[in-house]
């Protein structure tokens, strides 16, 4: 007898279960179950989902339980992705189960349903009267129903007597979309004969048969009923006569089904594009793994280089992954890629429903597409013959995931590309300092696009000191220069973009008499004011409250909200430029599905003069009629406790400026600031990345920050302040004893946001150059404190953190 054993990683994220468990494969599944499949396995009293990581013949354990059933017909993770899961676990110090789950669409994460049923041989009459009614018509009841009816204690008593059993069922979250199709059962000539035999009064049936004689193929039932204006009874009659057959067919949910994409052809490349693309094409040709940094000013034609490199890959029968920052880039990027490669493109981003994501993912798995365009998680697309990976706007912080597994898409891309011996292209007008430093050291190969397409000059930038405006009596959020230019643009029927750098500068509520700021009771951070609902909200724990009429401290009536939100800017625009048509893009206006794309389409079609928005509008927009960009508050990010704040400010200002004058019309940019002398604002004005790089590198070197040092951040949180401090002290002392003298260990220190959701947060920051044993040391700390979760202690470790708050 053949015995086969599966090694399974189970869906229980704890240290004790972070290893494979052996299960017997029942005879009927022996040839079915393969590595990379999801299976349902018994684990303790319940049944849960697991991933098969390998198949073997021997196990060191005597008594093995059997797999209940497979959840997939073919593996959802191929061999390379299983290996990548091991690499992720090691690199980000996460549990294996998290590494596997992050690679799959949300629809494939298991949902567990709990129910109670009669034990074997137990009759309904054996139960107490109160329970008999529940089990009369059904031998099992749903747990939710039991909770609602308040019979859980009774059920528990019966279960302890062995009368009832609790079942855990693993359910798929996602149903495939099925539609009813009608197809002919007879040949065309037979249909013709039956048509002649039908009595004259059956004219509707005749119409249907006639339709199938003309179109001899399956048709969706709904479509047929609409096209021929008939009822389903007509079709039913023909099905009963065995002329037609009704079948359920699976169809894809297509987020773009109502859109047609104009096909585009490759554009002739400029000399500098030709020079930049050549090394990439050579690397594809010779199947060599290399990392290229494509450093090109805004509007220099990076996308065309991507498109032509991908065409080369597709012609070789290989596949491509293109990552773009979150939702902002998708509509225009999708147009560019679908226009060039049509149905060979799958799109994965957070604007899709989970059903649409699942269908796009299945197209990739079934090899029906060759290109994936998507946000961060698209890096795990289940391709098996990758020819190129492209990361556009590689400096974007959204490529780093902030929860387990805390991976950076760039690192995953490079790891996958090594397996397939293919190139990785990182593109940006303002590369991250780490990437640019690697290119300087020849770890990456630098490719430059120094000038804009059609040699259009970069927009002229003027920096306006808002302190001067205040001194001259202008209390508005618009400098007089920006106001005049907005007016001028409306008269000339040109478009403007107004950008509000909102991060770290939300509207807060403050008393003008005593300076009291309304804070969240659960977190040490001010509440954000939302004028639409007239409420204050905490963006960390979700706490909500109404604005007080009087100051809780000094009872003054002068309690007002400060800070400029997009709504406030929109209101002021309405007062000073009533003739301007404004489209506002922020979290409130783009919350609904498809809203983002619709607003941009309206702006493109000239339905508004001014596009007002936050982060979302800073990148990727390419509209010919934009000739003015105004940045209302350039420095709100500069004052965040983050060593990257100057870099982020410079990148953002350069990106926003790049939206102006990209086509025939010249562009102008106005940057309003209270710190015009700061080098990141000054140099964004001249778009001088090289000078910014050398200045910022000096700052980073003197303060021991990346790219000169690596960082690891340990955050400890507990409901009691002293417990958080004591644990952080212990951890810090342990690390100091295990690292070399060159390594800097800072802490314990309170986090910049010292309390979130009534949990105190302390941290320890490690800056190091070479510490081969550090991953092991950090793993030991995690394992040690994982056991203490019962005491309410939480320890998290972020290697190469992007947010230090």
WOKAQUI-V762999 format. One record per helix or strand. SS is the DSSP state (h for helix, s for strand). FROM is the first residue (numbers start at 1). LEN is the number of residues. Records with the same first field share a line. If there is no record, write none. Layout:
SS=FROM-LEN ; FROM-LEN
This chain:
s=5-6 ; 21-4 ; 38-6 ; 46-11 ; 66-5 ; 111-8 ; 140-3 ; 164-8 ; 178-7 ; 219-2 ; 244-7 ; 291-6 ; 319-5 ; 345-4 ; 371-4 ; 386-7 ; 400-1 ; 408-1 ; 423-6 ; 445-5 ; 460-6 ; 495-5 ; 508-4 ; 517-1 ; 519-1 ; 526-1 ; 528-3 ; 535-3 ; 544-3 ; 559-4 ; 582-4 ; 610-4 ; 626-6 ; 668-6 ; 710-9 ; 744-13 ; 759-10 ; 794-6
h=15-3 ; 27-3 ; 79-14 ; 96-6 ; 106-3 ; 124-3 ; 129-7 ; 143-7 ; 152-9 ; 188-10 ; 203-12 ; 221-7 ; 232-9 ; 271-15 ; 302-14 ; 327-18 ; 354-12 ; 376-5 ; 397-3 ; 409-12 ; 433-8 ; 453-3 ; 466-6 ; 480-12 ; 566-11 ; 595-10 ; 615-3 ; 645-13 ; 679-8 ; 689-14 ; 721-18 ; 774-18
